[in-house]
Amino acid sequence: ALPPAPRDTEHCSLCRLPRPALLPSMPRMLLALALLAHALGQEAPDSDAVCQEGDARRTPASSMMQVKQFKDRATRHFTEDSQSEDQADNQEGKLDLKVPTGLASIDDAVTPAPDFEEPVEVWTRAAHVNASCTFNVMNAAFVSSSSGTDADDFGASADKPYKTIAYAVTKRQTCQTIYVMSGIYRNNNFGAGMDNEAVVNLDGVSDLAIRGYEGNTALPLIEFDGVGGFVGGSALHPVKNVEISDLEIVGPGKSITYPQALAERLNSKKHFRGRGVSILAGDHINLHGLVVHHCPSSGISVTNADYVAINSNIVHGNTWWSPAGESAVVLASSKNVDDEEGVKMLVASNIVYGNMNKVPYYNKDYSWDYSPMGDLICGDYPACREGKVDGCPWQCRYGQSTQDYIIDGMGILVASNRATYLKGETEIADNVCYGNGINGLVVHRTDRVQVKRNVIYDNGRVPRGDKPEPKAEDWHASAGKGRQPYSGLVLNNAEGVVLWSNRVAARYADDYAFTQEVDGSGPPAPLRAGGNNKACNGRVDVNPTSVVRETDDVSKCGVKYQEVACGEKCHLIQWPYEMKGSFAAGDARSSCENVCAEAALDNAGGCKAFSLQYDYDKKNGHRMCFVYKQSPEPQPEQCRSDPFNTDGCSYATQEGQFFITPAAKAKYAVMDLM
């Protein structure tokens, strides 16, 4: 039987509801939030959400209030267990600066904390501009890949749906909602060819919502092997007043190998450059409830746009194979469509992990003597003219065919907006960014940005030349130089920034956790406001430095598991453990970490650590996942302290890795193998 039709109360106006949250058709999203909540010591939200018209945050009345409370508690978690220390932070770190006309007062920018709803009224007021319709159930189309037909007399009901989203979009009506039922939706020619088009072309699309069907038991799967999932927009054909929500979008990243991607680096085949969602021009764009993974390029990218909300998405395992220097979640080259001064661009409540560049950047439009890096005159180096590596500075090889290093690939990147986004603010808030290639969050050449309550840790997975990796991968070997010493939160040529209550742990103590960069030799502009930030590992260089306090407790910055160097002895044979499956090498760490976090939720021994090792049975490059229980205690007793350096406690492995919670690492004195 088909699931019941969606209720009218669950469909809200896009233009009036700019900060969406989780919807009931998102089981994977809720699982991820449950795991995140557990890591923060919080309760997860329920899934019986109902969206109500008129709520300024697209927050359904019951469960969405629980989501808000969950986020509040998760954010407060880091300060409530050390209240006296944070009170000291607040007093020392307070900035009392003038505020540009039109913004709320920030005289209390540090004490007390800003109200969670602070920017909403400004956003809602501004978002009424160009609001052209309200989406409702009375004007709906339905799509089912398994039971639908692409014909004119289909699509009007769940009993008689269209077959493809692309066809439904071509038949769209103004202010319509397209409901996508569970199933697999692919681009034309899928599985054949390297230059396929998008699953859904959004050129010129306006006044349309594309949502997962309310009765779905699994997110609809949008699978592409070409230019992307949802792609479109241009100056002549912008995307306007469009919502995309409650879908899973997956690219071909798992099936691409490093040798294949490297061989195609100088070409432009779409198979190696596809994005999950790519909107190239428009306004009033609302992207939420999406799980976007294994896209060769960005997971979610919006450029040349205004009034954009990227909210409550999971974005992981992207940007591995594109040579375009892309990041997982991107707002770039934004263009204001009016003179409103409030928050109009929003990146909030996303979980962004495992995104990195494995292929060096290449730009075919760079002349041999051009480089945007530094102030070298590249034309003075004959080796650069001859296309040689030796004798040509690395800065002059940036974007050239001879570039053999990786310094791009962030979790969240807001970039190149200063010259084009002249009115309005951007808010980046309540995101969790970990395990990404360089930094977790970067604001680059963009002004008037509010960066609040983000949790950033364990980034910088691209190797540094002076730091050996516990486990070398094939794409590490060809690097001519290591990455820059940054793996946290970076403000690069950004003015008018608010920096509040962020928690950052850099990968290494001599990486920058917080830093401001500026062209030239002068100091960066001081923050507009800030305070109550914590650096749990890494260096701090912001103006003024007092807005960030340093601590050695990495758990305060969201670090759930720390890697321990274990050489070829990565299995703690004397610790109670379970084998929990085999995963593809590229996803093994995140998959096993999720298994461990999920095991920690039950009472069957829990999980304090996990390890990976080559799967000898499958012999296909996969990694076996071992989880080590919270109880009972290791036996014999000598294996309860420094186990990797104690005889008889560890076992030989191939291509192994070991990860442990900070608390267990301290309790059992788990040190790197000597």
C-alpha positions as CSV (number, residue, x, y, z in Angstrom):
1,A,0.0,0.0,0.0
2,L,1.2,3.5,-0.7
3,P,1.9,5.7,2.3
4,P,-0.6,8.4,3.2
5,A,-0.6,11.7,1.4
6,P,1.3,14.5,3.1
7,R,-0.7,16.7,5.4
8,D,-1.2,20.3,4.5
9,T,0.2,21.6,7.8
10,E,3.6,20.2,6.9
11,H,4.3,22.4,3.9
12,C,5.5,25.9,4.5
13,S,6.4,29.0,2.5
14,L,10.1,28.8,1.4
15,C,10.4,32.5,1.3
16,R,9.1,33.0,4.9
17,L,10.9,30.1,6.4
18,P,14.6,30.5,5.8
19,R,16.2,28.3,8.5
20,P,14.8,24.8,7.9
21,A,15.3,21.9,10.2
22,L,14.8,18.1,10.2
23,L,11.8,16.5,8.7
24,P,10.3,13.1,9.5
25,S,11.4,11.5,6.3
26,M,15.0,11.6,7.4
27,P,16.0,8.4,9.3
28,R,19.7,8.6,8.4
29,M,19.8,12.3,9.5
30,L,18.2,11.5,12.8
31,L,20.6,8.6,13.4
32,A,23.5,10.9,12.7
33,L,22.2,13.5,15.1
34,A,21.6,10.7,17.7
35,L,25.3,9.7,17.4
36,L,26.4,13.4,17.6
37,A,24.1,14.0,20.5
38,H,25.6,11.0,22.3
39,A,29.1,12.3,21.7
40,L,28.1,15.6,23.3
41,G,26.2,13.9,26.1
42,Q,22.8,15.1,24.9
43,E,19.5,13.5,23.9
44,A,18.6,13.2,20.2
45,P,15.4,14.7,18.8
46,D,12.4,12.6,18.0
47,S,11.2,12.1,14.4
48,D,7.5,13.0,14.7
49,A,8.0,16.5,13.3
50,V,5.2,18.5,11.8
51,C,5.9,21.8,10.0
52,Q,3.6,24.6,10.7
53,E,2.9,27.7,8.6
54,G,4.2,30.9,9.9
55,D,7.1,29.6,12.0
56,A,10.1,31.8,11.1
57,R,12.6,28.9,11.3
58,R,10.6,26.2,9.5
59,T,10.5,24.5,12.8
60,P,7.6,22.0,13.2
61,A,5.7,22.5,16.3
62,S,6.6,19.5,18.4
63,S,9.7,17.7,17.4
64,M,11.3,20.6,15.7
65,M,11.2,22.4,19.1
66,Q,13.0,19.4,20.5
67,V,15.6,19.8,17.7
68,K,16.1,23.4,18.7
69,Q,16.4,22.3,22.4
70,F,18.8,19.6,21.3
71,K,21.0,22.1,19.5
72,D,20.8,24.5,22.5
73,R,21.9,21.7,24.8
74,A,24.6,20.5,22.5
75,T,26.0,24.0,22.1
76,R,25.9,24.7,25.9
77,H,27.5,21.3,26.7
78,F,31.0,22.7,26.3
79,T,30.5,25.5,28.7
80,E,28.3,24.1,31.4
81,D,31.0,21.7,32.7
82,S,33.5,24.4,33.2
83,Q,31.3,27.4,34.1
84,S,33.9,29.3,36.2
85,E,36.5,29.0,33.5
86,D,34.1,30.3,30.8
87,Q,33.0,33.1,33.0
88,A,36.6,34.2,33.1
89,D,36.8,33.8,29.3
90,N,33.8,36.0,28.9
91,Q,35.2,38.9,30.9
92,E,38.7,38.7,29.4
93,G,37.6,38.1,25.9
94,K,34.8,40.6,25.6
95,L,34.8,43.0,22.7
96,D,32.6,46.1,23.0
97,L,32.7,47.6,19.5
98,K,30.4,49.7,17.5
99,V,27.9,48.0,15.3
100,P,27.1,48.9,11.7
101,T,23.7,50.6,11.3
102,G,20.9,48.1,11.0
103,L,22.3,45.3,13.1
104,A,21.3,44.3,16.6
105,S,23.4,45.7,19.5
106,I,26.4,43.6,20.4
107,D,27.3,45.4,23.6
108,D,26.7,42.1,25.4
109,A,28.5,40.2,22.7
110,V,30.3,38.0,25.3
111,T,28.2,38.2,28.5
112,P,25.6,36.9,28.2
113,A,25.6,34.7,25.1
114,P,23.6,35.9,22.2
115,D,20.1,34.6,22.1
116,F,19.8,31.5,19.9
117,E,17.1,33.3,17.9
118,E,19.1,36.5,17.5
119,P,19.3,36.7,13.7
120,V,16.0,35.2,12.9
121,E,13.8,38.3,12.9
122,V,16.2,40.1,10.6
123,W,16.4,37.2,8.2
124,T,12.6,36.8,8.2
125,R,11.9,40.4,7.5
126,A,14.5,40.5,4.7
127,A,13.3,37.2,3.3
128,H,9.9,38.6,2.4
129,V,11.5,40.4,-0.5
130,N,10.6,38.6,-3.7
131,A,8.5,36.1,-1.9
132,S,6.4,34.9,-4.8
133,C,4.4,31.9,-3.5
134,T,3.5,29.5,-0.7
135,F,4.0,25.8,-1.4
136,N,1.1,23.7,-0.3
137,V,-0.3,20.2,-0.8
138,M,-3.1,21.4,-3.1
139,N,-0.6,21.9,-5.9
140,A,1.6,18.8,-5.8
141,A,3.2,16.4,-8.2
142,F,4.5,12.9,-7.3
143,V,7.4,10.8,-8.5
144,S,8.2,7.1,-8.1
145,S,11.1,5.5,-9.9
146,S,9.6,2.0,-9.4
147,S,5.9,2.6,-10.3
148,G,5.7,5.9,-12.2
149,T,5.3,6.8,-15.9
150,D,6.6,10.0,-17.6
151,A,3.4,11.0,-19.4
152,D,1.0,14.0,-19.3
153,D,-1.8,12.1,-17.5
154,F,0.5,11.0,-14.7
155,G,2.0,12.8,-11.7
156,A,-1.0,14.3,-10.0
157,S,-1.3,11.7,-7.2
158,A,0.8,9.2,-5.3
159,D,-1.2,6.4,-6.9
160,K,-0.3,7.6,-10.4
161,P,3.1,9.3,-10.2
162,Y,5.7,10.4,-12.7
163,K,8.8,8.2,-13.1
164,T,11.6,10.7,-13.0
165,I,12.3,14.0,-11.2
166,A,13.6,15.5,-14.4
167,Y,10.3,15.0,-16.2
168,A,8.4,16.4,-13.2
169,V,10.5,19.5,-13.3
170,T,9.8,20.0,-17.0
171,K,6.1,19.7,-16.3
172,R,6.2,21.9,-13.2
173,Q,3.5,24.5,-12.3
174,T,4.1,27.7,-10.4
175,C,4.5,27.2,-6.7
176,Q,4.3,23.5,-6.9
177,T,5.8,20.8,-4.6
178,I,7.2,17.7,-6.2
179,Y,7.2,14.8,-3.8
180,V,9.8,12.1,-4.4
181,M,9.1,8.6,-3.2
182,S,11.8,6.2,-2.1
183,G,13.8,4.7,-5.0
184,I,16.8,5.3,-7.2
185,Y,16.9,8.2,-9.6
186,R,19.8,8.4,-12.1
187,N,21.0,10.6,-14.9
188,N,20.4,9.6,-18.5
189,N,23.1,7.2,-19.9
190,F,24.1,6.3,-16.3
191,G,26.9,3.8,-16.3
192,A,28.0,4.5,-19.9
193,G,30.2,7.5,-20.8
194,M,32.3,10.0,-18.9
195,D,30.4,13.2,-19.8
196,N,26.9,12.6,-18.7
197,E,24.6,15.5,-17.7
198,A,22.8,16.1,-14.4
199,V,20.1,14.0,-12.9
200,V,18.0,17.2,-12.7
201,N,18.7,20.4,-14.7
202,L,17.7,23.5,-12.7
203,D,18.3,26.1,-15.4
204,G,15.6,28.8,-15.1
205,V,13.6,26.8,-12.5
206,S,11.7,29.0,-10.1
207,D,8.9,28.7,-7.5
208,L,9.4,25.0,-6.9
209,A,10.0,22.7,-4.0
210,I,11.4,19.2,-4.5
211,R,11.0,17.1,-1.3
212,G,11.2,13.6,-0.1
213,Y,7.8,12.1,0.3
214,E,6.5,12.2,3.8
215,G,5.7,8.5,4.0
216,N,9.2,7.4,2.8
217,T,10.9,4.8,5.0
218,A,14.3,5.6,3.3
219,L,15.5,8.8,1.6
220,P,15.2,8.7,-2.1
221,L,18.6,8.1,-3.7
222,I,19.8,10.5,-6.4
223,E,22.7,8.8,-8.1
224,F,24.9,10.4,-10.7
225,D,28.0,9.7,-12.7
226,G,28.2,12.9,-14.7
227,V,28.0,16.6,-14.0
228,G,26.0,16.1,-10.8
229,G,22.7,15.6,-9.0
230,F,20.9,19.0,-9.1
231,V,22.7,21.4,-11.3
232,G,21.8,24.7,-13.0
233,G,21.5,28.5,-13.0
234,S,23.1,31.3,-15.0
235,A,22.7,35.0,-15.4
236,L,20.1,34.5,-18.1
237,H,18.4,31.5,-16.4
238,P,18.8,31.9,-12.6
239,V,17.3,29.5,-10.0
240,K,14.8,31.4,-7.9
241,N,12.7,30.5,-4.9
242,V,13.6,26.8,-5.0
243,E,13.7,24.3,-2.1
244,I,15.4,20.9,-2.3
245,S,15.1,18.6,0.8
246,D,15.0,15.2,2.3
247,L,17.1,13.3,-0.3
248,E,20.3,11.3,-0.5
249,I,22.6,12.3,-3.3
250,V,25.6,10.1,-4.2
251,G,28.3,10.5,-6.9
252,P,30.8,8.0,-8.3
253,G,33.5,8.7,-5.8
254,K,33.7,5.2,-4.4
255,S,34.3,3.6,-7.8
256,I,37.0,6.1,-8.9
257,T,40.7,5.3,-8.1
258,Y,43.5,7.6,-7.5
259,P,45.4,6.5,-10.7
260,Q,42.3,7.1,-12.8
261,A,41.7,10.6,-11.3
262,L,45.3,11.6,-11.7
263,A,45.4,10.4,-15.3
264,E,42.3,12.6,-16.0
265,R,43.6,15.7,-14.1
266,L,44.3,17.8,-17.2
267,N,41.1,16.8,-18.9
268,S,37.6,18.1,-18.1
269,K,35.5,15.0,-18.1
270,K,32.4,15.4,-16.0
271,H,32.7,12.0,-14.4
272,F,35.6,13.4,-12.3
273,R,34.0,16.8,-11.5
274,G,30.4,16.2,-10.6
275,R,28.7,18.0,-7.7
276,G,25.8,16.9,-5.6
277,V,23.9,20.2,-5.7
278,S,25.4,23.1,-7.8
279,I,23.4,26.3,-8.2
280,L,25.4,28.8,-10.3
281,A,23.1,31.8,-10.0
282,G,19.8,32.7,-8.3
283,D,18.2,33.8,-5.1
284,H,16.0,32.4,-2.3
285,I,17.6,28.9,-2.3
286,N,16.7,26.5,0.5
287,L,18.7,23.3,0.8
288,H,18.1,21.1,3.8
289,G,17.8,17.5,5.0
290,L,20.2,16.3,2.4
291,V,22.7,13.5,2.7
292,V,25.4,14.2,0.1
293,H,28.4,11.9,-0.3
294,H,31.0,10.6,-2.7
295,C,30.7,13.5,-5.2
296,P,34.1,14.0,-7.0
297,S,33.7,17.7,-6.5
298,S,31.7,19.7,-4.0
299,G,28.7,18.2,-2.1
300,I,26.7,21.5,-2.0
301,S,27.8,24.6,-3.9
302,V,25.9,27.8,-4.4
303,T,27.5,30.7,-6.3
304,N,26.3,34.1,-7.6
305,A,23.3,34.0,-5.3
306,D,21.4,35.8,-2.5
307,Y,19.1,34.5,0.3
308,V,20.6,31.1,0.6
309,A,20.0,28.6,3.4
310,I,22.1,25.4,3.6
311,N,20.9,23.8,6.7
312,S,20.8,20.4,8.5
313,N,22.6,18.4,5.9
314,I,25.2,15.6,6.2
315,V,28.0,16.1,3.6
316,H,30.8,13.6,3.6
317,G,33.3,11.8,1.4
318,N,33.3,14.5,-1.3
319,T,35.9,16.4,-3.3
320,W,38.4,13.5,-3.5
321,W,38.9,13.3,-7.3
322,S,38.3,16.7,-8.8
323,P,41.3,18.8,-9.8
324,A,39.3,22.0,-9.3
325,G,40.4,22.6,-5.7
326,E,36.9,22.3,-4.4
327,S,35.4,22.2,-0.9
328,A,32.5,20.3,0.6
329,V,30.0,23.1,1.3
330,V,30.6,26.3,-0.6
331,L,29.0,29.8,-0.8
332,A,31.1,31.8,-3.3
333,S,30.9,35.0,-5.4
334,S,27.5,35.8,-3.8
335,K,25.6,38.8,-5.3
336,N,23.1,40.8,-3.3
337,V,19.7,41.3,-5.0
338,D,18.6,44.1,-2.7
339,D,19.9,46.5,-0.1
340,E,18.8,44.6,3.0
341,E,21.4,44.6,5.8
342,G,20.4,41.6,7.8
343,V,21.4,37.9,7.7
344,K,20.5,36.6,4.2
345,M,23.1,33.8,3.7
346,L,23.0,30.9,6.1
347,V,25.1,27.8,6.6
348,A,23.9,26.1,9.7
349,S,23.5,22.8,11.6
350,N,25.4,20.7,9.0
351,I,27.6,17.7,9.7
352,V,30.6,17.9,7.3
353,Y,33.3,15.2,7.4
354,G,35.8,13.2,5.4
355,N,36.0,15.7,2.5
356,M,39.4,16.3,1.0
357,N,41.3,16.9,-2.2
358,K,43.4,13.9,-3.3
359,V,44.3,15.3,-6.7
360,P,46.3,18.6,-7.1
361,Y,44.6,21.7,-8.4
362,Y,44.7,22.5,-12.1
363,N,43.4,25.5,-13.9
364,K,43.7,25.5,-17.7
365,D,43.2,29.2,-17.8
366,Y,46.4,30.1,-15.9
367,S,49.2,31.2,-18.2
368,W,52.6,29.7,-17.4
369,D,53.8,32.9,-15.7
370,Y,50.7,33.5,-13.6
371,S,50.2,32.6,-10.0
372,P,47.7,34.0,-7.4
373,M,50.1,32.9,-4.6
374,G,52.4,35.4,-3.1
375,D,54.3,38.1,-5.0
376,L,56.9,36.2,-7.0
377,I,57.5,37.1,-10.6
378,C,57.1,33.7,-12.1
379,G,58.3,34.8,-15.5
380,D,61.7,35.2,-14.1
381,Y,62.1,31.5,-13.7
382,P,63.1,29.6,-16.9
383,A,62.1,26.3,-15.3
384,C,58.5,27.6,-15.0
385,R,58.5,28.5,-18.7
386,E,59.7,25.0,-19.5
387,G,57.1,23.3,-17.4
388,K,59.6,21.8,-14.9
389,V,59.2,21.2,-11.3
390,D,62.8,21.6,-10.3
391,G,63.8,25.2,-10.3
392,C,60.2,26.6,-10.4
393,P,58.9,27.7,-7.0
394,W,55.9,25.9,-5.7
395,Q,53.9,29.2,-5.6
396,C,54.5,29.5,-9.4
397,R,53.3,26.0,-10.0
398,Y,49.9,26.5,-8.3
399,G,47.2,25.6,-10.7
400,Q,49.7,24.5,-13.4
401,S,50.2,21.0,-14.8
402,T,53.3,20.8,-12.6
403,Q,51.5,21.4,-9.3
404,D,52.2,18.3,-7.2
405,Y,50.9,19.3,-3.8
406,I,47.5,19.9,-2.2
407,I,46.6,23.0,-0.2
408,D,42.9,23.3,-1.1
409,G,39.8,21.4,0.1
410,M,37.9,22.6,3.1
411,G,34.9,21.5,5.0
412,I,32.9,24.7,4.8
413,L,34.1,27.5,2.5
414,V,32.6,31.0,2.2
415,A,34.7,32.7,-0.4
416,S,35.3,35.6,-2.8
417,N,32.2,37.6,-1.8
418,R,33.7,40.9,-0.9
419,A,33.6,42.5,-4.3
420,T,30.1,41.3,-5.2
421,Y,28.1,40.9,-2.0
422,L,27.7,44.5,-0.9
423,K,24.6,44.3,1.3
424,G,23.7,41.7,3.8
425,E,25.3,39.4,6.3
426,T,26.3,35.7,6.3
427,E,25.9,33.4,9.3
428,I,27.8,30.2,9.7
429,A,26.5,28.5,12.9
430,D,26.1,25.2,14.7
431,N,28.0,23.1,12.2
432,V,30.2,20.1,13.0
433,C,33.3,19.8,10.8
434,Y,35.8,17.0,11.2
435,G,38.1,14.8,9.2
436,N,38.4,17.2,6.3
437,G,41.5,17.8,4.1
438,I,42.8,21.2,5.2
439,N,40.6,23.4,7.4
440,G,37.2,22.7,8.8
441,L,35.8,26.2,8.1
442,V,37.2,29.1,6.1
443,V,36.0,32.6,5.5
444,H,37.9,33.9,2.5
445,R,37.7,37.5,1.1
446,T,34.2,37.9,2.5
447,D,33.0,40.6,5.0
448,R,30.2,40.8,7.5
449,V,30.2,37.1,8.6
450,Q,28.9,35.8,11.9
451,V,30.7,32.6,12.8
452,K,29.0,31.0,15.9
453,R,28.9,27.8,17.9
454,N,30.7,25.6,15.3
455,V,32.6,22.5,16.5
456,I,35.7,21.9,14.4
457,Y,38.2,19.1,15.0
458,D,40.5,16.5,13.5
459,N,40.8,18.2,10.2
460,G,44.1,18.6,8.3
461,R,44.0,15.0,6.9
462,V,46.1,16.1,3.9
463,P,49.6,15.2,5.1
464,R,52.2,17.8,6.3
465,G,55.6,17.2,5.0
466,D,57.2,17.2,8.4
467,K,54.6,14.9,10.0
468,P,54.6,11.2,9.1
469,E,51.1,9.7,8.6
470,P,50.2,6.7,10.7
471,K,49.0,5.0,7.5
472,A,50.3,6.1,4.1
473,E,47.8,6.1,1.2
474,D,48.6,6.0,-2.5
475,W,47.8,9.7,-3.0
476,H,50.2,10.8,-0.3
477,A,53.3,9.5,-2.1
478,S,53.3,11.9,-5.0
479,A,53.1,15.1,-3.0
480,G,56.0,17.4,-3.7
481,K,55.3,19.3,-0.5
482,G,53.1,19.1,2.5
483,R,50.0,21.2,3.3
484,Q,50.1,24.5,5.2
485,P,50.1,24.3,9.0
486,Y,46.4,25.1,9.3
487,S,43.6,22.6,10.3
488,G,40.9,24.6,12.1
489,L,39.1,27.9,11.5
490,V,40.6,30.5,9.2
491,L,39.6,34.1,8.4
492,N,41.4,35.2,5.3
493,N,41.1,38.8,4.3
494,A,37.7,39.0,6.1
495,E,36.5,42.1,7.9
496,G,33.5,42.8,10.1
497,V,33.6,39.2,11.5
498,V,31.7,38.0,14.6
499,L,33.5,35.1,16.2
500,W,31.4,33.5,19.0
501,S,31.5,30.3,21.0
502,N,33.4,28.1,18.5
503,R,35.3,25.1,19.6
504,V,38.3,24.1,17.6
505,A,40.9,21.4,17.9
506,A,43.7,21.5,15.3
507,R,45.2,18.2,14.3
508,Y,48.7,19.1,15.6
509,A,49.8,21.4,18.4
510,D,51.7,23.5,15.9
511,D,48.8,23.7,13.4
512,Y,46.7,26.9,13.6
513,A,43.4,26.3,15.3
514,F,42.2,29.9,14.9
515,T,43.9,32.3,12.5
516,Q,43.4,35.6,10.6
517,E,45.3,36.1,7.5
518,V,45.7,39.3,5.4
519,D,47.5,40.3,2.3
520,G,50.6,42.4,2.8
521,S,52.6,42.9,6.0
522,G,50.0,44.8,8.1
523,P,47.9,43.3,10.9
524,P,44.4,41.9,10.1
525,A,41.4,44.0,10.9
526,P,40.1,43.4,14.4
527,L,37.0,41.3,14.9
528,R,33.7,43.2,15.0
529,A,32.8,41.1,18.1
530,G,33.7,37.9,19.7
531,G,34.4,35.7,22.7
532,N,33.8,32.4,24.4
533,N,35.8,30.5,21.8
534,K,38.0,27.6,22.7
535,A,41.2,26.1,21.1
536,C,41.7,22.6,22.5
537,N,44.8,22.0,20.4
538,G,46.8,24.2,18.1
539,R,48.0,27.8,17.8
540,V,45.9,30.9,18.0
541,D,46.4,34.1,16.0
542,V,43.4,36.4,15.9
543,N,42.9,40.1,16.6
544,P,42.4,40.3,19.5
545,T,43.7,37.0,20.8
546,S,41.7,37.4,24.0
547,V,38.5,36.2,22.3
548,V,39.9,32.6,22.3
549,R,40.9,30.7,25.3
550,E,43.2,27.6,25.1
551,T,42.8,24.3,26.9
552,D,44.4,20.9,26.8
553,D,41.1,19.1,27.1
554,V,40.3,18.1,23.5
555,S,36.9,16.7,24.5
556,K,35.7,20.3,25.0
557,C,36.1,20.8,21.3
558,G,34.1,17.8,20.2
559,V,36.9,15.4,19.7
560,K,35.4,11.9,19.9
561,Y,38.3,9.7,18.9
562,Q,42.0,10.3,18.8
563,E,44.3,8.3,16.5
564,V,47.2,6.5,18.1
565,A,50.2,5.5,16.1
566,C,50.4,1.7,16.3
567,G,52.7,0.7,13.5
568,E,52.0,-2.9,12.4
569,K,50.5,-3.9,15.8
570,C,47.2,-2.2,15.8
571,H,44.9,-4.8,17.3
572,L,44.7,-4.9,21.2
573,I,44.2,-8.6,21.5
574,Q,43.8,-8.5,25.3
575,W,41.1,-5.8,25.3
576,P,37.5,-7.2,25.0
577,Y,36.4,-6.6,21.4
578,E,34.0,-7.5,18.7
579,M,34.4,-7.6,14.9
580,K,31.8,-5.4,13.3
581,G,32.1,-5.8,9.5
582,S,34.3,-4.9,6.6
583,F,34.3,-1.5,4.8
584,A,35.9,0.0,1.7
585,A,39.2,1.6,2.6
586,G,38.1,5.2,1.8
587,D,35.1,5.0,4.1
588,A,36.4,2.6,6.7
589,R,37.3,5.1,9.4
590,S,34.0,7.0,9.3
591,S,32.0,3.9,9.0
592,C,33.8,2.1,11.9
593,E,33.6,5.3,14.0
594,N,29.8,5.4,13.5
595,V,29.6,1.7,14.5
596,C,31.6,2.4,17.7
597,A,29.4,5.5,18.5
598,E,26.3,3.5,17.9
599,A,27.6,0.6,20.1
600,A,28.3,3.2,22.8
601,L,24.5,3.9,22.9
602,D,23.5,0.5,24.1
603,N,24.3,-1.5,27.3
604,A,26.1,-4.4,25.6
605,G,29.6,-3.4,26.7
606,G,29.7,0.0,24.9
607,C,32.7,1.1,22.9
608,K,35.8,3.1,24.0
609,A,38.0,2.5,20.9
610,F,38.1,1.0,17.5
611,S,40.7,-0.3,15.1
612,L,41.0,-1.0,11.4
613,Q,43.1,-3.6,9.6
614,Y,43.4,-5.2,6.2
615,D,40.6,-7.7,5.5
616,Y,42.5,-10.9,4.9
617,D,39.4,-12.8,3.9
618,K,38.1,-10.5,1.2
619,K,41.5,-9.5,0.0
620,N,39.9,-6.6,-1.9
621,G,41.5,-3.7,-0.1
622,H,38.6,-3.4,2.5
623,R,39.3,-2.9,6.2
624,M,37.9,-4.9,9.1
625,C,36.4,-2.9,11.9
626,F,37.1,-4.0,15.5
627,V,35.4,-2.2,18.4
628,Y,36.7,-2.4,21.9
629,K,34.2,-2.6,24.7
630,Q,33.9,-0.2,27.6
631,S,33.5,-3.2,29.9
632,P,34.8,-5.6,31.1
633,E,38.4,-4.4,31.8
634,P,41.3,-5.7,29.8
635,Q,43.1,-8.8,31.0
636,P,45.8,-9.4,32.1
637,E,46.0,-6.2,34.2
638,Q,49.3,-5.0,32.7
639,C,47.4,-4.4,29.4
640,R,45.5,-1.6,31.1
641,S,48.4,0.8,30.8
642,D,50.3,1.8,27.7
643,P,49.2,-1.4,25.9
644,F,51.0,-0.8,22.6
645,N,54.3,-0.7,24.4
646,T,53.6,-3.6,26.7
647,D,54.5,-7.1,25.6
648,G,51.6,-9.5,24.8
649,C,48.9,-6.8,24.6
650,S,48.8,-6.1,20.9
651,Y,48.7,-8.2,17.8
652,A,50.2,-7.9,14.3
653,T,48.1,-6.2,11.6
654,Q,48.5,-5.0,8.1
655,E,47.6,-1.4,7.2
656,G,46.1,-0.9,10.6
657,Q,44.9,2.1,12.5
658,F,43.7,2.6,16.1
659,F,41.3,5.3,17.4
660,I,40.2,5.9,21.1
661,T,38.1,8.3,23.1
662,P,40.1,11.0,24.9
663,A,38.8,9.8,28.2
664,A,39.9,6.2,27.6
665,K,43.2,7.3,26.2
666,A,43.9,9.1,29.4
667,K,42.6,6.3,31.6
668,Y,44.7,3.6,30.0
669,A,47.7,5.8,29.2
670,V,47.5,4.7,25.5
671,M,50.7,6.0,23.9
672,D,52.0,5.8,20.4
673,L,54.0,2.7,19.6
674,M,57.7,3.4,20.3
